[in-house]
Amino acid sequence: MVRKQLFLRRDQERWLKEQASCSGKSEGQVLREALDAYVEHTRGQRSEWDGFLDTLAKMPAGGGQRHWTRDQLHERSGR
């Protein structure tokens, strides 16, 4: 096991102490079980960020072919 230190809100601390007391488990064991449950619940779920990165990866390098020249761009901007 690896030792970790974290900050809890007061309500989280009260919940943790209550869970440990009622179950006869240590606070560390309650936290490990809660983390295991979270990992199992979220396993296989993809975030919106993952979808965005997939979309970017499918785009052609350089963003595709442009249909304007540098001079045309400068003409439109008034340079």
mmCIF file as gemmi writes it, N, C-alpha and C atoms, coordinates in Angstrom:
data_model
loop_
_atom_site.group_PDB
_atom_site.id
_atom_site.type_symbol
_atom_site.label_atom_id
_atom_site.label_alt_id
_atom_site.label_comp_id
_atom_site.label_asym_id
_atom_site.label_entity_id
_atom_site.label_seq_id
_atom_site.pdbx_PDB_ins_code
_atom_site.Cartn_x
_atom_site.Cartn_y
_atom_site.Cartn_z
_atom_site.occupancy
_atom_site.B_iso_or_equiv
_atom_site.pdbx_formal_charge
_atom_site.auth_seq_id
_atom_site.auth_asym_id
_atom_site.pdbx_PDB_model_num
ATOM 1 N N . MET Axp A 1 ? 0.844 -1.186 0 1 0 ? 1 A 1
ATOM 2 C CA . MET Axp A 1 ? 0 0 0 1 0 ? 1 A 1
ATOM 3 C C . MET Axp A 1 ? 0.88 1.237 0 1 0 ? 1 A 1
ATOM 4 N N . VAL Axp A 2 ? 0.295 2.322 -0.449 1 0 ? 2 A 1
ATOM 5 C CA . VAL Axp A 2 ? 0.97 3.606 -0.496 1 0 ? 2 A 1
ATOM 6 C C . VAL Axp A 2 ? 0.237 4.557 0.435 1 0 ? 2 A 1
ATOM 7 N N . ARG Axp A 3 ? 0.975 5.314 1.223 1 0 ? 3 A 1
ATOM 8 C CA . ARG Axp A 3 ? 0.369 6.264 2.153 1 0 ? 3 A 1
ATOM 9 C C . ARG Axp A 3 ? 0.026 7.547 1.405 1 0 ? 3 A 1
ATOM 10 N N . LYS Axp A 4 ? -1.195 8.034 1.608 1 0 ? 4 A 1
ATOM 11 C CA . LYS Axp A 4 ? -1.65 9.296 1.016 1 0 ? 4 A 1
ATOM 12 C C . LYS Axp A 4 ? -2.22 10.176 2.117 1 0 ? 4 A 1
ATOM 13 N N . GLN Axp A 5 ? -2.105 11.473 1.915 1 0 ? 5 A 1
ATOM 14 C CA . GLN Axp A 5 ? -2.676 12.433 2.855 1 0 ? 5 A 1
ATOM 15 C C . GLN Axp A 5 ? -3.618 13.323 2.058 1 0 ? 5 A 1
ATOM 16 N N . LEU Axp A 6 ? -4.819 13.602 2.614 1 0 ? 6 A 1
ATOM 17 C CA . LEU Axp A 6 ? -5.768 14.432 1.886 1 0 ? 6 A 1
ATOM 18 C C . LEU Axp A 6 ? -6.541 15.312 2.849 1 0 ? 6 A 1
ATOM 19 N N . PHE Axp A 7 ? -7.16 16.321 2.316 1 0 ? 7 A 1
ATOM 20 C CA . PHE Axp A 7 ? -7.982 17.238 3.099 1 0 ? 7 A 1
ATOM 21 C C . PHE Axp A 7 ? -9.441 16.889 2.864 1 0 ? 7 A 1
ATOM 22 N N . LEU Axp A 8 ? -10.206 16.833 3.946 1 0 ? 8 A 1
ATOM 23 C CA . LEU Axp A 8 ? -11.639 16.554 3.878 1 0 ? 8 A 1
ATOM 24 C C . LEU Axp A 8 ? -12.411 17.751 4.411 1 0 ? 8 A 1
ATOM 25 N N . ARG Axp A 9 ? -13.593 17.955 3.833 1 0 ? 9 A 1
ATOM 26 C CA . ARG Axp A 9 ? -14.503 18.947 4.408 1 0 ? 9 A 1
ATOM 27 C C . ARG Axp A 9 ? -15.032 18.373 5.72 1 0 ? 9 A 1
ATOM 28 N N . ARG Axp A 10 ? -15.58 19.217 6.564 1 0 ? 10 A 1
ATOM 29 C CA . ARG Axp A 10 ? -16.117 18.762 7.864 1 0 ? 10 A 1
ATOM 30 C C . ARG Axp A 10 ? -17.218 17.711 7.669 1 0 ? 10 A 1
ATOM 31 N N . ASP Axp A 11 ? -18.093 17.939 6.68 1 0 ? 11 A 1
ATOM 32 C CA . ASP Axp A 11 ? -19.176 16.972 6.465 1 0 ? 11 A 1
ATOM 33 C C . ASP Axp A 11 ? -18.63 15.623 5.996 1 0 ? 11 A 1
ATOM 34 N N . GLN Axp A 12 ? -17.565 15.638 5.22 1 0 ? 12 A 1
ATOM 35 C CA . GLN Axp A 12 ? -16.944 14.391 4.78 1 0 ? 12 A 1
ATOM 36 C C . GLN Axp A 12 ? -16.309 13.663 5.967 1 0 ? 12 A 1
ATOM 37 N N . GLU Axp A 13 ? -15.685 14.428 6.845 1 0 ? 13 A 1
ATOM 38 C CA . GLU Axp A 13 ? -15.078 13.827 8.033 1 0 ? 13 A 1
ATOM 39 C C . GLU Axp A 13 ? -16.141 13.183 8.917 1 0 ? 13 A 1
ATOM 40 N N . ARG Axp A 14 ? -17.274 13.884 9.114 1 0 ? 14 A 1
ATOM 41 C CA . ARG Axp A 14 ? -18.359 13.312 9.928 1 0 ? 14 A 1
ATOM 42 C C . ARG Axp A 14 ? -18.869 12.02 9.291 1 0 ? 14 A 1
ATOM 43 N N . TRP Axp A 15 ? -19.077 12.032 7.976 1 0 ? 15 A 1
ATOM 44 C CA . TRP Axp A 15 ? -19.544 10.824 7.278 1 0 ? 15 A 1
ATOM 45 C C . TRP Axp A 15 ? -18.549 9.685 7.453 1 0 ? 15 A 1
ATOM 46 N N . LEU Axp A 16 ? -17.265 9.982 7.269 1 0 ? 16 A 1
ATOM 47 C CA . LEU Axp A 16 ? -16.225 8.971 7.372 1 0 ? 16 A 1
ATOM 48 C C . LEU Axp A 16 ? -16.191 8.349 8.765 1 0 ? 16 A 1
ATOM 49 N N . LYS Axp A 17 ? -16.226 9.193 9.789 1 0 ? 17 A 1
ATOM 50 C CA . LYS Axp A 17 ? -16.203 8.685 11.161 1 0 ? 17 A 1
ATOM 51 C C . LYS Axp A 17 ? -17.429 7.825 11.449 1 0 ? 17 A 1
ATOM 52 N N . GLU Axp A 18 ? -18.59 8.269 10.967 1 0 ? 18 A 1
ATOM 53 C CA . GLU Axp A 18 ? -19.824 7.513 11.181 1 0 ? 18 A 1
ATOM 54 C C . GLU Axp A 18 ? -19.765 6.155 10.484 1 0 ? 18 A 1
ATOM 55 N N . GLN Axp A 19 ? -19.295 6.145 9.229 1 0 ? 19 A 1
ATOM 56 C CA . GLN Axp A 19 ? -19.199 4.892 8.481 1 0 ? 19 A 1
ATOM 57 C C . GLN Axp A 19 ? -18.229 3.922 9.154 1 0 ? 19 A 1
ATOM 58 N N . ALA Axp A 20 ? -17.105 4.444 9.598 1 0 ? 20 A 1
ATOM 59 C CA . ALA Axp A 20 ? -16.109 3.596 10.247 1 0 ? 20 A 1
ATOM 60 C C . ALA Axp A 20 ? -16.657 3.031 11.56 1 0 ? 20 A 1
ATOM 61 N N . SER Axp A 21 ? -17.301 3.872 12.328 1 0 ? 21 A 1
ATOM 62 C CA . SER Axp A 21 ? -17.833 3.44 13.617 1 0 ? 21 A 1
ATOM 63 C C . SER Axp A 21 ? -18.929 2.388 13.443 1 0 ? 21 A 1
ATOM 64 N N . CYS Axp A 22 ? -19.846 2.621 12.523 1 0 ? 22 A 1
ATOM 65 C CA . CYS Axp A 22 ? -20.965 1.694 12.311 1 0 ? 22 A 1
ATOM 66 C C . CYS Axp A 22 ? -20.509 0.361 11.728 1 0 ? 22 A 1
ATOM 67 N N . SER Axp A 23 ? -19.482 0.379 10.91 1 0 ? 23 A 1
ATOM 68 C CA . SER Axp A 23 ? -19.05 -0.845 10.228 1 0 ? 23 A 1
ATOM 69 C C . SER Axp A 23 ? -17.96 -1.596 10.989 1 0 ? 23 A 1
ATOM 70 N N . GLY Axp A 24 ? -17.348 -0.926 11.966 1 0 ? 24 A 1
ATOM 71 C CA . GLY Axp A 24 ? -16.245 -1.549 12.693 1 0 ? 24 A 1
ATOM 72 C C . GLY Axp A 24 ? -14.959 -1.582 11.885 1 0 ? 24 A 1
ATOM 73 N N . LYS Axp A 25 ? -14.926 -0.805 10.797 1 0 ? 25 A 1
ATOM 74 C CA . LYS Axp A 25 ? -13.731 -0.744 9.943 1 0 ? 25 A 1
ATOM 75 C C . LYS Axp A 25 ? -12.944 0.517 10.272 1 0 ? 25 A 1
ATOM 76 N N . SER Axp A 26 ? -11.688 0.538 9.849 1 0 ? 26 A 1
ATOM 77 C CA . SER Axp A 26 ? -10.89 1.753 10.02 1 0 ? 26 A 1
ATOM 78 C C . SER Axp A 26 ? -11.345 2.8 9.005 1 0 ? 26 A 1
ATOM 79 N N . GLU Axp A 27 ? -11.036 4.055 9.296 1 0 ? 27 A 1
ATOM 80 C CA . GLU Axp A 27 ? -11.364 5.12 8.349 1 0 ? 27 A 1
ATOM 81 C C . GLU Axp A 27 ? -10.648 4.876 7.028 1 0 ? 27 A 1
ATOM 82 N N . GLY Axp A 28 ? -9.414 4.398 7.089 1 0 ? 28 A 1
ATOM 83 C CA . GLY Axp A 28 ? -8.663 4.102 5.866 1 0 ? 28 A 1
ATOM 84 C C . GLY Axp A 28 ? -9.349 3.047 5.025 1 0 ? 28 A 1
ATOM 85 N N . GLN Axp A 29 ? -9.869 1.997 5.682 1 0 ? 29 A 1
ATOM 86 C CA . GLN Axp A 29 ? -10.56 0.938 4.947 1 0 ? 29 A 1
ATOM 87 C C . GLN Axp A 29 ? -11.838 1.471 4.306 1 0 ? 29 A 1
ATOM 88 N N . VAL Axp A 30 ? -12.561 2.304 5.025 1 0 ? 30 A 1
ATOM 89 C CA . VAL Axp A 30 ? -13.786 2.904 4.46 1 0 ? 30 A 1
ATOM 90 C C . VAL Axp A 30 ? -13.437 3.722 3.227 1 0 ? 30 A 1
ATOM 91 N N . LEU Axp A 31 ? -12.369 4.523 3.301 1 0 ? 31 A 1
ATOM 92 C CA . LEU Axp A 31 ? -11.953 5.331 2.153 1 0 ? 31 A 1
ATOM 93 C C . LEU Axp A 31 ? -11.518 4.452 0.978 1 0 ? 31 A 1
ATOM 94 N N . ARG Axp A 32 ? -10.773 3.389 1.251 1 0 ? 32 A 1
ATOM 95 C CA . ARG Axp A 32 ? -10.343 2.492 0.167 1 0 ? 32 A 1
ATOM 96 C C . ARG Axp A 32 ? -11.536 1.848 -0.513 1 0 ? 32 A 1
ATOM 97 N N . GLU Axp A 33 ? -12.514 1.422 0.275 1 0 ? 33 A 1
ATOM 98 C CA . GLU Axp A 33 ? -13.714 0.811 -0.307 1 0 ? 33 A 1
ATOM 99 C C . GLU Axp A 33 ? -14.517 1.826 -1.116 1 0 ? 33 A 1
ATOM 100 N N . ALA Axp A 34 ? -14.609 3.054 -0.624 1 0 ? 34 A 1
ATOM 101 C CA . ALA Axp A 34 ? -15.321 4.101 -1.369 1 0 ? 34 A 1
ATOM 102 C C . ALA Axp A 34 ? -14.614 4.393 -2.689 1 0 ? 34 A 1
ATOM 103 N N . LEU Axp A 35 ? -13.296 4.439 -2.663 1 0 ? 35 A 1
ATOM 104 C CA . LEU Axp A 35 ? -12.533 4.679 -3.883 1 0 ? 35 A 1
ATOM 105 C C . LEU Axp A 35 ? -12.683 3.515 -4.855 1 0 ? 35 A 1
ATOM 106 N N . ASP Axp A 36 ? -12.636 2.289 -4.337 1 0 ? 36 A 1
ATOM 107 C CA . ASP Axp A 36 ? -12.849 1.11 -5.197 1 0 ? 36 A 1
ATOM 108 C C . ASP Axp A 36 ? -14.215 1.17 -5.873 1 0 ? 36 A 1
ATOM 109 N N . ALA Axp A 37 ? -15.248 1.543 -5.115 1 0 ? 37 A 1
ATOM 110 C CA . ALA Axp A 37 ? -16.603 1.632 -5.667 1 0 ? 37 A 1
ATOM 111 C C . ALA Axp A 37 ? -16.676 2.707 -6.754 1 0 ? 37 A 1
ATOM 112 N N . TYR Axp A 38 ? -16.013 3.837 -6.529 1 0 ? 38 A 1
ATOM 113 C CA . TYR Axp A 38 ? -15.999 4.915 -7.524 1 0 ? 38 A 1
ATOM 114 C C . TYR Axp A 38 ? -15.296 4.464 -8.801 1 0 ? 38 A 1
ATOM 115 N N . VAL Axp A 39 ? -14.151 3.812 -8.642 1 0 ? 39 A 1
ATOM 116 C CA . VAL Axp A 39 ? -13.392 3.341 -9.806 1 0 ? 39 A 1
ATOM 117 C C . VAL Axp A 39 ? -14.225 2.333 -10.599 1 0 ? 39 A 1
ATOM 118 N N . GLU Axp A 40 ? -14.869 1.417 -9.921 1 0 ? 40 A 1
ATOM 119 C CA . GLU Axp A 40 ? -15.695 0.417 -10.597 1 0 ? 40 A 1
ATOM 120 C C . GLU Axp A 40 ? -16.866 1.074 -11.323 1 0 ? 40 A 1
ATOM 121 N N . HIS Axp A 41 ? -17.462 2.084 -10.696 1 0 ? 41 A 1
ATOM 122 C CA . HIS Axp A 41 ? -18.608 2.789 -11.288 1 0 ? 41 A 1
ATOM 123 C C . HIS Axp A 41 ? -18.211 3.555 -12.544 1 0 ? 41 A 1
ATOM 124 N N . THR Axp A 42 ? -17.034 4.142 -12.536 1 0 ? 42 A 1
ATOM 125 C CA . THR Axp A 42 ? -16.628 4.988 -13.661 1 0 ? 42 A 1
ATOM 126 C C . THR Axp A 42 ? -15.804 4.252 -14.708 1 0 ? 42 A 1
ATOM 127 N N . ARG Axp A 43 ? -15.43 3.007 -14.433 1 0 ? 43 A 1
ATOM 128 C CA . ARG Axp A 43 ? -14.613 2.234 -15.376 1 0 ? 43 A 1
ATOM 129 C C . ARG Axp A 43 ? -15.351 2.128 -16.716 1 0 ? 43 A 1
ATOM 130 N N . GLY Axp A 44 ? -14.643 2.433 -17.779 1 0 ? 44 A 1
ATOM 131 C CA . GLY Axp A 44 ? -15.214 2.32 -19.113 1 0 ? 44 A 1
ATOM 132 C C . GLY Axp A 44 ? -15.96 3.561 -19.562 1 0 ? 44 A 1
ATOM 133 N N . GLN Axp A 45 ? -16.218 4.498 -18.657 1 0 ? 45 A 1
ATOM 134 C CA . GLN Axp A 45 ? -16.885 5.731 -19.068 1 0 ? 45 A 1
ATOM 135 C C . GLN Axp A 45 ? -15.856 6.673 -19.672 1 0 ? 45 A 1
ATOM 136 N N . ARG Axp A 46 ? -16.224 7.258 -20.771 1 0 ? 46 A 1
ATOM 137 C CA . ARG Axp A 46 ? -15.314 8.196 -21.429 1 0 ? 46 A 1
ATOM 138 C C . ARG Axp A 46 ? -15.785 9.617 -21.168 1 0 ? 46 A 1
ATOM 139 N N . SER Axp A 47 ? -14.838 10.496 -20.985 1 0 ? 47 A 1
ATOM 140 C CA . SER Axp A 47 ? -15.18 11.894 -20.742 1 0 ? 47 A 1
ATOM 141 C C . SER Axp A 47 ? -15.387 12.614 -22.074 1 0 ? 47 A 1
ATOM 142 N N . GLU Axp A 48 ? -15.989 13.773 -21.999 1 0 ? 48 A 1
ATOM 143 C CA . GLU Axp A 48 ? -16.154 14.601 -23.194 1 0 ? 48 A 1
ATOM 144 C C . GLU Axp A 48 ? -14.79 14.964 -23.772 1 0 ? 48 A 1
ATOM 145 N N . TRP Axp A 49 ? -13.819 15.152 -22.885 1 0 ? 49 A 1
ATOM 146 C CA . TRP Axp A 49 ? -12.462 15.492 -23.327 1 0 ? 49 A 1
ATOM 147 C C . TRP Axp A 49 ? -11.89 14.383 -24.195 1 0 ? 49 A 1
ATOM 148 N N . ASP Axp A 50 ? -12.113 13.107 -23.807 1 0 ? 50 A 1
ATOM 149 C CA . ASP Axp A 50 ? -11.629 11.986 -24.604 1 0 ? 50 A 1
ATOM 150 C C . ASP Axp A 50 ? -12.241 12.03 -26.007 1 0 ? 50 A 1
ATOM 151 N N . GLY Axp A 51 ? -13.535 12.329 -26.084 1 0 ? 51 A 1
ATOM 152 C CA . GLY Axp A 51 ? -14.204 12.428 -27.382 1 0 ? 51 A 1
ATOM 153 C C . GLY Axp A 51 ? -13.624 13.544 -28.23 1 0 ? 51 A 1
ATOM 154 N N . PHE Axp A 52 ? -13.337 14.674 -27.598 1 0 ? 52 A 1
ATOM 155 C CA . PHE Axp A 52 ? -12.743 15.801 -28.313 1 0 ? 52 A 1
ATOM 156 C C . PHE Axp A 52 ? -11.373 15.425 -28.865 1 0 ? 52 A 1
ATOM 157 N N . LEU Axp A 53 ? -10.569 14.748 -28.039 1 0 ? 53 A 1
ATOM 158 C CA . LEU Axp A 53 ? -9.237 14.335 -28.49 1 0 ? 53 A 1
ATOM 159 C C . LEU Axp A 53 ? -9.331 13.335 -29.637 1 0 ? 53 A 1
ATOM 160 N N . ASP Axp A 54 ? -10.314 12.438 -29.595 1 0 ? 54 A 1
ATOM 161 C CA . ASP Axp A 54 ? -10.519 11.501 -30.704 1 0 ? 54 A 1
ATOM 162 C C . ASP Axp A 54 ? -10.844 12.247 -31.986 1 0 ? 54 A 1
ATOM 163 N N . THR Axp A 55 ? -11.69 13.266 -31.887 1 0 ? 55 A 1
ATOM 164 C CA . THR Axp A 55 ? -12.059 14.068 -33.061 1 0 ? 55 A 1
ATOM 165 C C . THR Axp A 55 ? -10.829 14.757 -33.638 1 0 ? 55 A 1
ATOM 166 N N . LEU Axp A 56 ? -10.017 15.335 -32.782 1 0 ? 56 A 1
ATOM 167 C CA . LEU Axp A 56 ? -8.793 15.997 -33.249 1 0 ? 56 A 1
ATOM 168 C C . LEU Axp A 56 ? -7.852 15.007 -33.932 1 0 ? 56 A 1
ATOM 169 N N . ALA Axp A 57 ? -7.749 13.819 -33.375 1 0 ? 57 A 1
ATOM 170 C CA . ALA Axp A 57 ? -6.84 12.814 -33.933 1 0 ? 57 A 1
ATOM 171 C C . ALA Axp A 57 ? -7.27 12.383 -35.334 1 0 ? 57 A 1
ATOM 172 N N . LYS Axp A 58 ? -8.571 12.461 -35.624 1 0 ? 58 A 1
ATOM 173 C CA . LYS Axp A 58 ? -9.077 12.037 -36.932 1 0 ? 58 A 1
ATOM 174 C C . LYS Axp A 58 ? -8.941 13.131 -37.992 1 0 ? 58 A 1
ATOM 175 N N . MET Axp A 59 ? -8.657 14.358 -37.567 1 0 ? 59 A 1
ATOM 176 C CA . MET Axp A 59 ? -8.537 15.467 -38.517 1 0 ? 59 A 1
ATOM 177 C C . MET Axp A 59 ? -7.225 15.346 -39.286 1 0 ? 59 A 1
ATOM 178 N N . PRO Axp A 60 ? -7.247 15.746 -40.555 1 0 ? 60 A 1
ATOM 179 C CA . PRO Axp A 60 ? -6.004 15.702 -41.325 1 0 ? 60 A 1
ATOM 180 C C . PRO Axp A 60 ? -4.968 16.652 -40.73 1 0 ? 60 A 1
ATOM 181 N N . ALA Axp A 61 ? -3.723 16.3 -40.857 1 0 ? 61 A 1
ATOM 182 C CA . ALA Axp A 61 ? -2.65 17.154 -40.358 1 0 ? 61 A 1
ATOM 183 C C . ALA Axp A 61 ? -2.724 18.508 -41.029 1 0 ? 61 A 1
ATOM 184 N N . GLY Axp A 62 ? -2.536 19.556 -40.269 1 0 ? 62 A 1
ATOM 185 C CA . GLY Axp A 62 ? -2.602 20.907 -40.826 1 0 ? 62 A 1
ATOM 186 C C . GLY Axp A 62 ? -4.022 21.417 -40.966 1 0 ? 62 A 1
ATOM 187 N N . GLY Axp A 63 ? -5.011 20.654 -40.517 1 0 ? 63 A 1
ATOM 188 C CA . GLY Axp A 63 ? -6.396 21.113 -40.553 1 0 ? 63 A 1
ATOM 189 C C . GLY Axp A 63 ? -7.052 20.982 -41.904 1 0 ? 63 A 1
ATOM 190 N N . GLY Axp A 64 ? -6.434 20.349 -42.839 1 0 ? 64 A 1
ATOM 191 C CA . GLY Axp A 64 ? -7.058 20.178 -44.142 1 0 ? 64 A 1
ATOM 192 C C . GLY Axp A 64 ? -6.544 21.188 -45.149 1 0 ? 64 A 1
ATOM 193 N N . GLN Axp A 65 ? -7.158 21.214 -46.304 1 0 ? 65 A 1
ATOM 194 C CA . GLN Axp A 65 ? -6.707 22.091 -47.379 1 0 ? 65 A 1
ATOM 195 C C . GLN Axp A 65 ? -7.434 23.421 -47.285 1 0 ? 65 A 1
ATOM 196 N N . ARG Axp A 66 ? -6.691 24.503 -47.369 1 0 ? 66 A 1
ATOM 197 C CA . ARG Axp A 66 ? -7.325 25.811 -47.338 1 0 ? 66 A 1
ATOM 198 C C . ARG Axp A 66 ? -7.668 26.259 -48.749 1 0 ? 66 A 1
ATOM 199 N N . HIS Axp A 67 ? -8.642 27.123 -48.841 1 0 ? 67 A 1
ATOM 200 C CA . HIS Axp A 67 ? -9.132 27.586 -50.141 1 0 ? 67 A 1
ATOM 201 C C . HIS Axp A 67 ? -8.903 29.08 -50.329 1 0 ? 67 A 1
ATOM 202 N N . TRP Axp A 68 ? -7.872 29.594 -49.728 1 0 ? 68 A 1
ATOM 203 C CA . TRP Axp A 68 ? -7.517 30.999 -49.853 1 0 ? 68 A 1
ATOM 204 C C . TRP Axp A 68 ? -6.006 31.12 -49.806 1 0 ? 68 A 1
ATOM 205 N N . THR Axp A 69 ? -5.538 32.239 -50.315 1 0 ? 69 A 1
ATOM 206 C CA . THR Axp A 69 ? -4.098 32.489 -50.279 1 0 ? 69 A 1
ATOM 207 C C . THR Axp A 69 ? -3.805 33.51 -49.186 1 0 ? 69 A 1
ATOM 208 N N . ARG Axp A 70 ? -2.571 33.615 -48.853 1 0 ? 70 A 1
ATOM 209 C CA . ARG Axp A 70 ? -2.166 34.583 -47.839 1 0 ? 70 A 1
ATOM 210 C C . ARG Axp A 70 ? -2.509 36.001 -48.285 1 0 ? 70 A 1
ATOM 211 N N . ASP Axp A 71 ? -2.278 36.302 -49.573 1 0 ? 71 A 1
ATOM 212 C CA . ASP Axp A 71 ? -2.586 37.644 -50.091 1 0 ? 71 A 1
ATOM 213 C C . ASP Axp A 71 ? -4.072 37.957 -49.961 1 0 ? 71 A 1
ATOM 214 N N . GLN Axp A 72 ? -4.928 36.975 -50.265 1 0 ? 72 A 1
ATOM 215 C CA . GLN Axp A 72 ? -6.37 37.201 -50.148 1 0 ? 72 A 1
ATOM 216 C C . GLN Axp A 72 ? -6.759 37.49 -48.698 1 0 ? 72 A 1
ATOM 217 N N . LEU Axp A 73 ? -6.155 36.799 -47.782 1 0 ? 73 A 1
ATOM 218 C CA . LEU Axp A 73 ? -6.436 37.023 -46.363 1 0 ? 73 A 1
ATOM 219 C C . LEU Axp A 73 ? -6.044 38.437 -45.967 1 0 ? 73 A 1
ATOM 220 N N . HIS Axp A 74 ? -4.883 38.892 -46.414 1 0 ? 74 A 1
ATOM 221 C CA . HIS Axp A 74 ? -4.432 40.246 -46.076 1 0 ? 74 A 1
ATOM 222 C C . HIS Axp A 74 ? -5.316 41.295 -46.749 1 0 ? 74 A 1
ATOM 223 N N . GLU Axp A 75 ? -5.795 41.031 -47.951 1 0 ? 75 A 1
ATOM 224 C CA . GLU Axp A 75 ? -6.692 41.973 -48.648 1 0 ? 75 A 1
ATOM 225 C C . GLU Axp A 75 ? -7.982 42.138 -47.857 1 0 ? 75 A 1
ATOM 226 N N . ARG Axp A 76 ? -8.528 41.046 -47.35 1 0 ? 76 A 1
ATOM 227 C CA . ARG Axp A 76 ? -9.769 41.122 -46.598 1 0 ? 76 A 1
ATOM 228 C C . ARG Axp A 76 ? -9.595 41.863 -45.267 1 0 ? 76 A 1
ATOM 229 N N . SER Axp A 77 ? -8.431 41.764 -44.682 1 0 ? 77 A 1
ATOM 230 C CA . SER Axp A 77 ? -8.218 42.411 -43.382 1 0 ? 77 A 1
ATOM 231 C C . SER Axp A 77 ? -7.81 43.874 -43.542 1 0 ? 77 A 1
ATOM 232 N N . GLY Axp A 78 ? -7.615 44.331 -44.802 1 0 ? 78 A 1
ATOM 233 C CA . GLY Axp A 78 ? -7.301 45.733 -45.033 1 0 ? 78 A 1
ATOM 234 C C . GLY Axp A 78 ? -5.836 46.071 -44.906 1 0 ? 78 A 1
ATOM 235 N N . ARG Axp A 79 ? -4.974 45.097 -44.955 1 0 ? 79 A 1
ATOM 236 C CA . ARG Axp A 79 ? -3.528 45.352 -44.832 1 0 ? 79 A 1
ATOM 237 C C . ARG Axp A 79 ? -2.921 45.69 -46.156 1 0 ? 79 A 1
